[in-house]
Every structure is written in structure tokens, then in C-alpha cells.
Amino acid sequence: MTALLTRRAPAGATASGAGRLWRPTPFLVFGGLFWLGMTLAYWRVPMCCDFGQHAAVVERLKADLLHPAHPMADLPGDGSAYYSPYAVAQALFAEATGLTGWETVKLSGPLNLLVLLTGLARFVRALTPRAWAPVLALAAMVLLWGTRTAWWSGYLGLMSMTGNLGYPSTFAIGLTFWAWSWSATPPKSPWGYGGLGALCGLILLIHPISSVAAVIGVASFAVSGVRPSTRCGQSCRRAARVGAARQRPALFHWALAVTTAVAMAITWPYFNPFTLVGDQSVDGIHRQLYTEMPARFWLAALGLPALAARWRRDRRDPLVLMFALDCAVVAYGWLSGHYTYGRILGLTLVPLQFALAVELAAPRPWGTRRAALAGATALGAAVGFCQVQAGAVVPRALDPVGFDQPPRWPGYAWATARMHPGDVVLTDGYRPTRSLPAFGANLVAPAWPDTSLAEEARQRRLRAVRAYLAPDSTRAERAAVVRRYDVRWLLLDPAQRVPPEAVVVAWGPRTGEVLARVGGAGQRRT
């Protein structure tokens, strides 16, 4: 770690009698400033999108660490992939400090960013010793996306990071960079390979889809280290025997790494990540990942010349292999209809972005091609920043031109303050279904599929919600839904009809949404 933060002084330099003068690396300076600025940008954005889901996971684990309930419904949570080692650690921290789930997720953002930045620096330094390469890689990673916002968990553009910095996906990507740097310089002992396998197993448990890209990267470095002989004759056969003798221990070591990762995954008590293979319940949600792809990602194509140059120098360059295999997985997701594999699109851009950073970190003088590439990159970064990313770090009050800003969802403290933990709420609003569970409330119908609840059962609950809210529903039909799902509260859009048997208790100060009591709400259950 010290090598990432300091630089050796010139020969003969002294400081207070020492032979070494501490100087911060460029990445320590610019990475530190980025960590501070991005943390503040993340903290100023209200809870939105998937935030409530992750906060709800912490709340359920706090309530029952060994047998947590479903993250969003009054149901068992056995087998839910949200109960990862990362979430368990968050819950233990929240329990020890007395923090709520949403406070814990907010505080996780700076930690996740620290893991991400140190992993990035370590990985880039494994690719090149050039001091400015990590700084350029960071700039490319957060700016070179496209001219249309790409907002999704696991996407690391500036704008997207204001929302997902506290998510498990960000932590998993940080660990992925550490795993790639580890595999770039293969361990010297079986213990090292076992540790690398354990790290990959941890990534698999924390964010299974990111582990696909993580394993592709590790495999790319493993394959790039194999160099078969091209000569013939007796010397060729002798070299082949020597090479085979050397590869046998390497194969054993990599088998140890794979075994360790699999063992970690299948012994985790909350869920088995391998049961997710072939699961189609979330494919429909992820189909939108494949829409408008050129507009969302075209600036990253500036890294293609750098990647092509690496391929010309080495047909087994690991960044080239990573990019090709990632593209194959993304294409498979599109052709097969398993659109969830498109979630690795954010990491698919990393080989392009980092290859470009390594190329531009080369010492001067530059040739014409490299100078032209640097100019195009600077222009692309400026376009990406002004067109999409600037609003992430420029507050609305200081915005001189009207940049696009992160979402600013309304809060629901006005509603949850009247509820008891575990109360069931019936609503079909997009924002409340994603926010209310963060405060301990349960929904009749969870917003997202979850492996702890059969998709058919979730769809049945969604139909019950629609039937209750239908304008032509009868009082008897509504009462049946209330009894079946133990509904205590309604949270309705201002345009929706309030049933005559419900009692209105509050209105949303920003949205005018209506909170109404039904089914004996407000009585604490035992």
C-alpha cells in the first residue's frame, strides 16, 4: 500500500538525516480529492432507486440475524441473495452503533469508494509503473461513458455513483480490482492462490453478476501467462516437457483457487449463488440495459486504439482478453434473452478505459497518433462531463447552465413515523414501493423478484394490489385482500380513490400522496 501513496526521492536526497523523502503520488492527491468530493456528492442526494431495498436488508438482519425475513414483505427470507457477507457486516455494524438501515447504507458509500479507489490504483500499477496512469484511469472510468445517462447499479460514471456508491455492487467492483491486481502478479505459494480464490468467492456472494466479470478478468491474466513454444524438433519437445512440468504446479494452484471459491459459495448459510444460474425472474427488468447502448457508451470507444495497440504487441494481452470475453457474455445475454448478463456492461468498459489511461501515461515526446488520441480523449471527457456527468458534482444552486441533476425523490418519514416496524402497506406507487421497506415497513407486493419468494407468488400479490385499487372493486373484495395480507396502511397517489372504509391520517408534503389506515392499523402486533 505504501507504494501506492509515496514516491522514492531522487538519489542523494535527504530529509532530516533520512535517505528517503516522502512525497505523495499523483493518485494520492487526486484520488483523495475525488474521494472527498464524491462522498459529499453522494451524501447530498436523497434516498432513491435501489437504496431502500439495501437499507431494508440491513433492517431485516438487525431484527433477526440468523433467520431474516423477506427484505420487502411479511414473508420468510430463506434463500434471498441479498443476505450476503457484506449485508451481514452492515447489520452487525448497525446493531453495534444503533444506526438505522438507511444511515448504514449512507455511511457505506465512503468505505466502498475507498475500496474502489485503492483497488483501482493497485490494479493499474500492476499494468504499468507510470505514476499518472491511475489518475488517468480514474478520470476515464468516471467520464468516458456516453452522452446519455447510464444509471444502474455497478455503473461507475459520476452521475450513477451519486446513487449507487453505498450499494454492494460498488464494494464488489472494488474487490474485483483487487482480485485482478492479485492475479496480474500470480501468488508464489498455494496459500496465495487460496486467498485469491477466497476473494473471488466473496465477490460471488456479495454481487453474483459482478463475479462473472471478476472471474473473466482473473482467467484472462491466468491465460496470458501461458506461452507455448513455437519451435520444432528435439529442442521443441524438450521445451514442451519443461513447460509441462512447470505448468502442472500452476494448474494445481489455480484448481486450489477455484475449489476455495466454490467451497465458500456453497457453504454460505443464507443462500447458494449457483442456484441463480438460469434464473429468469429478473431478465425482464434488465432488458432495458440493452436499449440505446451506443448513446450510453460510445465515448468509451476512444480506448479501442489503445486496446488494438496492446493486441498487436501481444495476442494474449489480458485487457484484450477481458474485453473480448465480456463482450461475448453481453452478446449472449442479448441473444439468449438472459438480459441480466448485461449487468456486466459497466465492467466491460474498464479494459477500454484503462488501456487508454496506460497509453496516455507514456512519457513524452509523443508521436502524432498518441498526441491525436490524447486530444480526442480530452475532448471526449469534456463532452461526457458537460453532457451527462457534471450535475453529479455541481449542486443545483451553483449550476450556471442547467446540468442534468441526480434524482431527488421525496422522503417518506411523514408516513413511516406513523407506522410500527413490520406493518404491511398496500401501494402501487413506484417510489413508495422502493422506499418504505427501508424504514421497516412491509409491502403486500415486493417491487423486485427475489429468490426467497416464488415469482408466481409475487405476481399473485401484484394482482391483489391491482384488484384492491381498481375503481370498480367492492368493499367485500377489498376486505378479503386486507385480511389475507394483514394490510394495515394504504399509501395512495392523489389521483387514486380512497376507499370509504379507510381513514386518512396524513398527506405527503411534496407529492400530496395519501396515507390511510385500514384493518386496525396502529395496533402493535405481538
KAZITA-V870475 format. One record per residue. N is the residue number from 1. RES is the residue in one letter. PHI is phi as a letter, one per 40 degrees, with the letter a starting at -180 (NA if undefined). OMEGA is omega in radians with two decimals (* if undefined). Layout:
n = <N	N>
res = <RES	RES>
phi = <PHI	PHI>
omega = <OMEGA	OMEGA>
This chain:
n = <1	2	3	4	5	6	7	8	9	10	11	12	13	14	15	16	17	18	19	20	21	22	23	24	25	26	27	28	29	30	31	32	33	34	35	36	37	38	39	40	41	42	43	44	45	46	47	48	49	50	51	52	53	54	55	56	57	58	59	60	61	62	63	64	65	66	67	68	69	70	71	72	73	74	75	76	77	78	79	80	81	82	83	84	85	86	87	88	89	90	91	92	93	94	95	96	97	98	99	100	101	102	103	104	105	106	107	108	109	110	111	112	113	114	115	116	117	118	119	120	121	122	123	124	125	126	127	128	129	130	131	132	133	134	135	136	137	138	139	140	141	142	143	144	145	146	147	148	149	150	151	152	153	154	155	156	157	158	159	160	161	162	163	164	165	166	167	168	169	170	171	172	173	174	175	176	177	178	179	180	181	182	183	184	185	186	187	188	189	190	191	192	193	194	195	196	197	198	199	200	201	202	203	204	205	206	207	208	209	210	211	212	213	214	215	216	217	218	219	220	221	222	223	224	225	226	227	228	229	230	231	232	233	234	235	236	237	238	239	240	241	242	243	244	245	246	247	248	249	250	251	252	253	254	255	256	257	258	259	260	261	262	263	264	265	266	267	268	269	270	271	272	273	274	275	276	277	278	279	280	281	282	283	284	285	286	287	288	289	290	291	292	293	294	295	296	297	298	299	300	301	302	303	304	305	306	307	308	309	310	311	312	313	314	315	316	317	318	319	320	321	322	323	324	325	326	327	328	329	330	331	332	333	334	335	336	337	338	339	340	341	342	343	344	345	346	347	348	349	350	351	352	353	354	355	356	357	358	359	360	361	362	363	364	365	366	367	368	369	370	371	372	373	374	375	376	377	378	379	380	381	382	383	384	385	386	387	388	389	390	391	392	393	394	395	396	397	398	399	400	401	402	403	404	405	406	407	408	409	410	411	412	413	414	415	416	417	418	419	420	421	422	423	424	425	426	427	428	429	430	431	432	433	434	435	436	437	438	439	440	441	442	443	444	445	446	447	448	449	450	451	452	453	454	455	456	457	458	459	460	461	462	463	464	465	466	467	468	469	470	471	472	473	474	475	476	477	478	479	480	481	482	483	484	485	486	487	488	489	490	491	492	493	494	495	496	497	498	499	500	501	502	503	504	505	506	507	508	509	510	511	512	513	514	515	516	517	518	519	520	521	522	523	524	525	526>
res = <M	T	A	L	L	T	R	R	A	P	A	G	A	T	A	S	G	A	G	R	L	W	R	P	T	P	F	L	V	F	G	G	L	F	W	L	G	M	T	L	A	Y	W	R	V	P	M	C	C	D	F	G	Q	H	A	A	V	V	E	R	L	K	A	D	L	L	H	P	A	H	P	M	A	D	L	P	G	D	G	S	A	Y	Y	S	P	Y	A	V	A	Q	A	L	F	A	E	A	T	G	L	T	G	W	E	T	V	K	L	S	G	P	L	N	L	L	V	L	L	T	G	L	A	R	F	V	R	A	L	T	P	R	A	W	A	P	V	L	A	L	A	A	M	V	L	L	W	G	T	R	T	A	W	W	S	G	Y	L	G	L	M	S	M	T	G	N	L	G	Y	P	S	T	F	A	I	G	L	T	F	W	A	W	S	W	S	A	T	P	P	K	S	P	W	G	Y	G	G	L	G	A	L	C	G	L	I	L	L	I	H	P	I	S	S	V	A	A	V	I	G	V	A	S	F	A	V	S	G	V	R	P	S	T	R	C	G	Q	S	C	R	R	A	A	R	V	G	A	A	R	Q	R	P	A	L	F	H	W	A	L	A	V	T	T	A	V	A	M	A	I	T	W	P	Y	F	N	P	F	T	L	V	G	D	Q	S	V	D	G	I	H	R	Q	L	Y	T	E	M	P	A	R	F	W	L	A	A	L	G	L	P	A	L	A	A	R	W	R	R	D	R	R	D	P	L	V	L	M	F	A	L	D	C	A	V	V	A	Y	G	W	L	S	G	H	Y	T	Y	G	R	I	L	G	L	T	L	V	P	L	Q	F	A	L	A	V	E	L	A	A	P	R	P	W	G	T	R	R	A	A	L	A	G	A	T	A	L	G	A	A	V	G	F	C	Q	V	Q	A	G	A	V	V	P	R	A	L	D	P	V	G	F	D	Q	P	P	R	W	P	G	Y	A	W	A	T	A	R	M	H	P	G	D	V	V	L	T	D	G	Y	R	P	T	R	S	L	P	A	F	G	A	N	L	V	A	P	A	W	P	D	T	S	L	A	E	E	A	R	Q	R	R	L	R	A	V	R	A	Y	L	A	P	D	S	T	R	A	E	R	A	A	V	V	R	R	Y	D	V	R	W	L	L	L	D	P	A	Q	R	V	P	P	E	A	V	V	V	A	W	G	P	R	T	G	E	V	L	A	R	V	G	G	A	G	Q	R	R	T>
phi = <NA	d	c	c	b	b	b	c	c	d	d	g	c	b	a	f	g	c	c	a	b	c	b	c	c	d	c	c	c	c	c	c	c	c	d	c	c	c	c	c	c	c	c	c	c	c	d	a	f	c	d	c	c	c	c	c	c	c	c	c	c	c	c	a	c	c	b	c	c	d	d	b	b	c	a	c	b	d	g	c	c	c	c	c	d	c	c	c	c	c	c	c	c	c	c	c	c	g	c	c	c	c	c	c	c	c	c	c	d	c	c	d	c	c	c	c	c	c	c	d	c	c	c	c	c	c	c	a	c	c	c	c	c	c	c	c	c	c	c	c	c	c	b	c	b	a	b	b	d	b	b	a	d	g	c	b	c	d	c	c	c	c	b	b	c	c	c	d	c	c	c	c	c	d	c	c	c	c	c	c	c	c	c	c	b	d	d	c	a	d	c	c	c	c	c	c	c	c	c	c	c	c	c	c	c	c	a	d	c	c	c	c	c	c	c	d	c	c	c	c	c	c	c	c	c	c	b	c	c	b	c	b	g	c	c	c	c	c	c	c	c	c	c	c	c	c	c	d	c	c	c	c	c	c	c	c	c	c	c	c	c	c	c	c	c	c	c	c	c	c	a	b	c	c	c	c	c	g	c	b	c	b	c	c	c	c	c	c	c	c	c	f	c	d	c	c	b	c	c	c	c	c	c	c	d	c	c	c	c	c	c	c	c	a	c	b	d	c	c	c	c	d	c	c	c	c	c	c	c	c	c	c	d	c	c	c	g	c	c	d	c	c	c	c	d	c	c	c	c	d	d	c	c	c	c	c	c	c	c	c	c	c	c	c	c	c	c	c	c	c	c	c	c	c	c	c	c	c	c	c	c	c	c	c	c	c	c	b	c	c	c	c	b	b	d	d	c	b	c	c	b	g	c	c	b	c	c	b	c	c	c	b	c	c	c	c	c	c	b	c	d	g	d	c	b	b	a	b	c	c	c	c	c	c	b	d	c	c	b	g	c	b	b	c	b	d	c	b	c	a	c	c	b	d	c	c	c	c	c	c	c	c	c	c	c	c	c	c	c	c	d	c	c	c	c	c	c	c	c	c	c	c	c	c	b	f	c	b	b	b	b	b	c	d	c	c	c	c	d	c	c	c	b	c	b	a	b	c	c	c	b	g	c	b	b	b	b	b	f	g	c	g	c	c	c	b>
omega = <-3.14	-3.13	3.13	-2.96	-3.07	3.08	3.13	-3.14	3.09	-3.13	3.10	-3.13	3.13	3.08	-3.11	3.10	-3.12	3.14	-3.09	-3.13	3.14	3.04	3.14	3.05	3.06	-3.10	3.10	-3.13	-3.05	3.07	3.09	3.09	3.11	3.14	-3.13	-3.10	-3.12	3.08	3.12	3.12	3.14	-3.11	-3.10	-3.12	3.14	3.09	3.13	2.96	-3.08	-3.07	-3.11	3.12	-3.10	3.06	3.11	3.11	3.11	-3.14	-3.12	3.11	3.05	-3.10	3.14	-3.04	-3.05	-3.11	-3.12	3.08	3.04	-3.07	-3.02	-3.05	3.12	-3.05	3.05	-3.14	-3.11	3.09	-3.13	-3.13	3.10	-3.07	-3.08	3.04	3.11	-3.13	3.11	3.10	3.09	-3.11	3.10	3.09	-3.14	3.13	-3.11	-3.06	-3.09	-3.14	3.05	3.13	-3.08	3.08	3.14	3.12	3.10	-3.14	3.12	-3.10	3.14	3.11	3.12	-3.13	3.11	3.09	3.14	-3.08	3.12	3.08	3.10	-3.11	-3.13	-3.11	-3.13	3.10	3.03	3.11	-3.08	3.08	-3.07	-2.95	-3.07	-3.10	3.11	3.12	3.14	3.11	3.10	3.13	3.13	-3.08	-3.05	-3.07	-3.02	3.05	3.14	3.13	2.97	-3.03	3.02	-3.05	3.13	3.04	-3.11	3.05	-2.97	2.91	-3.12	-3.07	-3.12	-3.11	3.10	3.12	-2.97	-3.07	-3.13	-3.08	3.07	-3.11	3.14	3.09	-3.14	3.12	3.05	3.08	3.10	3.09	3.09	3.12	3.12	3.12	3.11	-3.11	3.10	3.04	-2.98	3.13	-3.09	-3.12	3.07	3.12	3.11	3.10	3.07	3.10	3.10	3.09	3.11	3.12	3.10	3.08	3.10	3.10	3.14	-3.13	-3.10	-3.11	-2.98	-3.08	3.08	-3.14	3.08	3.10	3.13	-3.14	3.08	3.13	3.13	3.13	3.14	3.10	3.12	-3.14	-3.09	3.13	-3.14	-3.12	-3.14	3.14	-3.14	3.13	-3.08	3.08	-3.08	3.12	3.12	-3.12	3.12	3.11	3.13	3.13	3.11	3.13	3.12	3.12	3.14	-3.09	-3.11	3.06	3.14	3.11	3.09	-3.12	3.12	3.06	3.08	3.12	-3.14	-3.13	3.12	-3.14	-3.13	-3.14	3.10	-3.06	-3.02	3.12	3.09	-2.94	-3.01	3.14	3.08	-3.06	-3.11	3.06	3.13	-3.13	-3.13	3.11	-3.06	-3.01	-3.11	-3.13	-3.13	3.12	-3.02	3.12	-3.10	3.07	-3.06	3.13	3.08	-3.09	3.12	-3.11	-3.09	-2.95	-2.91	-3.14	3.10	3.12	3.04	3.11	-3.11	3.10	3.12	3.12	3.10	3.11	3.09	3.14	3.11	3.13	-3.07	-3.10	3.13	3.10	-3.05	3.12	3.09	3.11	3.12	-3.10	-3.12	-3.12	3.08	3.11	3.12	3.12	3.11	3.11	3.09	3.12	-3.14	-3.05	-3.08	-3.04	3.04	-2.99	3.13	3.13	3.05	3.11	3.14	-3.12	3.13	3.12	3.07	-3.14	-3.04	3.10	3.09	-3.07	-3.08	3.06	3.10	-3.14	3.14	-3.13	-3.08	3.08	-3.14	-3.13	3.08	0.13	3.12	2.98	-3.11	-3.09	-3.12	3.10	3.11	3.11	3.11	3.12	3.12	3.13	3.12	3.11	3.14	3.11	3.12	3.12	3.14	-3.13	-3.06	-3.05	-2.98	-2.84	-2.96	-3.11	3.13	-3.05	3.09	-3.12	-3.13	-3.11	-3.13	-3.05	-3.08	-3.01	3.14	3.09	2.99	-3.09	3.05	3.11	3.08	-3.12	3.04	3.06	-3.12	3.09	3.12	3.14	-3.06	3.10	-3.14	-3.09	2.96	3.07	-3.14	3.09	-3.11	-3.11	3.04	3.11	3.04	3.13	-3.10	-3.08	-3.14	3.12	-3.13	-3.08	-3.02	-3.13	3.12	-3.09	3.07	3.11	3.05	3.10	2.98	-3.12	3.10	-3.10	-3.06	2.98	3.12	-3.08	3.10	3.14	3.12	-3.10	3.10	3.12	3.11	3.11	3.09	3.10	3.09	3.11	3.11	3.10	3.13	-3.14	3.13	-3.05	-3.14	-3.11	-3.09	3.13	3.12	3.14	3.13	3.12	3.12	3.13	3.13	3.11	3.14	-3.13	-3.05	-3.05	3.09	-3.09	3.10	-3.05	2.94	2.99	-2.94	2.98	-3.13	-3.12	-3.11	-3.10	3.03	-3.13	-3.08	-3.13	-3.14	3.14	3.14	-3.11	-3.11	3.07	3.11	-3.06	-3.13	-2.98	-3.06	3.10	-3.02	3.02	-3.11	-3.11	3.08	2.97	3.11	-3.13	3.12	3.08	-3.09	-3.14	3.11	*>
